[in-house]
Amino acid sequence: MAESSDIDQLLMAFKKFAVHGDTKASGNELNGKNWNKLCKDCKITDSKNVCSTDVDIVFSKVKQKTSRVITYEEFRRALEDLAPKRFKGQSKEVALQSICSLVEGREPSNAGVTKVAKTAAVDRLTDTSRYTGSHKERFTESGRGKGREGREEIVENTGYVGAYKNAGTYDTKVKAEK
């Protein structure tokens, strides 16, 4: 059977796939979507012996009837069920070791994730030094946004008219006259 370091690697791969795409996941349970992703990313699913339907059937077989997720123990049983199907010519123990070696130390891939476009048109449209009119007032000289101050006129409740130049000098004038 597998050594303890291999089991640790398998557990780490299980936890990485369990939390993939779900910020609230604890890493102790794997849902069906992530189980399919694990099988696809670790190349357990191939076009000849194991297809996505087989993966779904094994998932349904090992999970509890009322549950929608599998635990690590159920995950191990699922790998045991898929191993002879994936590696047909090997004995059950060798097939299990082979399928575990496919999963160990792997993590979810991010193939097909949208990259940030770096084209001249995007650079030209996002260059804040070229902004004019009211849009120019929303950014500092360095190009950082001013936030709320750039979007709204913030009212100061000082009692003075907005463009009054001597705001805040009333007390000094009154004290000077006395």
Disulfide bonds with the S-S distance in Angstrom:
none
